[in-house]
Amino acid sequence: MILDTAPILKSLWRSKVGPLLIIAQLALSIAIISNAVFFLQGRVDKIQRETGADSQALAQVWVKERPGELLRQEIIERDLENLRALSGVRNAAAIGQSVPFSHSGGSSGFSRLPEGDPKRVSKPAATMPADHAAVATLGLTLVEGRSFFPEEIDYYPRNQRPGTASAIITESLAEFLFEGQSPVGQTVFLAGAVPLTVVGVVEDFLGYFPATDFAYDNVLISAIELSEKVNYVVQGEDPAGLLPGVRQALQNTDARRIVKDERTMASMIRVHYSDDYAMVILLLLVMVLLVFVNTLGVVGITTFWVNQRRRQVGIRRALGATRLAILRYFLVENVILVTLATFVGACLALMAGHYFTAHHAMAALPWWYAPFAGGVMLIMTQAAAWWPSQRAARVPAREAIAG
């Protein structure tokens, strides 16, 4: 095979335009595929992130009281009692503002020190007013401390601040604020002004805003504002099948109240990642199209070269070259072209990756993506070159010379 390389290189050098065009086409394709695979992997990793909650078993519903009416603690407790009594419902909880993946809700800075302290360091996190059943209903995993007690839930009047409240925080926020120390029993400050006593720590879960830098930083607060609206979350084996009964149970209490936004969390997750799914499909189509176009190009150029070198092939056959030698000649030629294209494509891919890193704050493209793309391209182009190379190897010596 090594002995074949020198005459192949000389042959390619004599007719430079065709090989250079093929190398340029392959190199550009390898550069695009390398970055496309990298972007695709990022999207897939994002879609496959752990939610941290029992998302496949959850559904939510939004309730607004009739005009002029505000919620009362007894109304919320009665609604939850009715929801838990439904067939198929394992648990139910009240969430004051919104639910995970809703893209709406509150957030604030949390710190260990109050506002005004020069040593105060704050970190943004989503605030999730919740009742005592929220941790169990959402399927969160408690790693330290406890859930809220029913009696410590503060149902406070609208447009006022809660009184003494407790908090359950996620591990990532606990690590930032307490740096390995136990946060249970410690005080954190919401917006530097509202003190909250940490009673528990749960594993990280995606909150209201999964696309933000603080997606896993969430704080459950044992305080629910008695405004005109509230969200209920129910847990069950078939959350979509529970929604009609949930709606009916809530309207049976008061037909004039507004009950809407009945959704499963699984459907909310699909909506959230819809753009990512679309991008994955688009990138796959681009890569398949590039590989297909390059495969056709290699079939065409190899067929052309076989026809152009018909006499040369016949002479080699007459001089004793075997079919395998002829086949190997064209396949080695293809390996040389793809290898050169991979080197050029790798340079282009890394330059493009550097640009995206510098100007769009994206992760750097790992160096091995381009060789991987080159390897895939080599396999496909070798398969594409096989058929015309086989035709060349089967041409009889006398027919080739006569042609």
Sequence and secondary structure as in RCSB ss.txt:
>XXXX:A:sequence
MILDTAPILKSLWRSKVGPLLIIAQLALSIAIISNAVFFLQGRVDKIQRETGADSQALAQVWVKERPGELLRQEI
IERDLENLRALSGVRNAAAIGQSVPFSHSGGSSGFSRLPEGDPKRVSKPAATMPADHAAVATLGLTLVEGRSFFP
EEIDYYPRNQRPGTASAIITESLAEFLFEGQSPVGQTVFLAGAVPLTVVGVVEDFLGYFPATDFAYDNVLISAIE
LSEKVNYVVQGEDPAGLLPGVRQALQNTDARRIVKDERTMASMIRVHYSDDYAMVILLLLVMVLLVFVNTLGVVG
ITTFWVNQRRRQVGIRRALGATRLAILRYFLVENVILVTLATFVGACLALMAGHYFTAHHAMAALPWWYAPFAGG
VMLIMTQAAAWWPSQRAARVPAREAIAG
>XXXX:A:secstr
 HHHHHHHHHHHHHT HHHHHHHHHHHHHHHHHHHHHHHHHHHHHHHT   SS GGGEEEEEEE  TT    HHH
HHHHHHHHHTSTTEEEEEEESS  TTSS  EEEEEESS TT TT   EEEEEEEB TTHHHHHT  EEEE    G
GG EEEETTS  SSEEEEEEHHHHHHHHTTS  TT EEEETTTEEEEEEEEE     S TTSTTTT EEEESEEE
ESSEEEEEEEES HHHHHHHHHHHHHHH TTSEEEEEEEHHHHHHHHTHHHHHHHHHHHHHHHHHHHHHHHHHHH
HHHHHHHHTHHHHHHHHHTT  HHHHHHHHHHHHHHHHHHHHHHHHHHHHHHHHHHHHHH      TTHHHHHHH
HHHHHHHHHHHHHHHHHHHS HHHHHH 
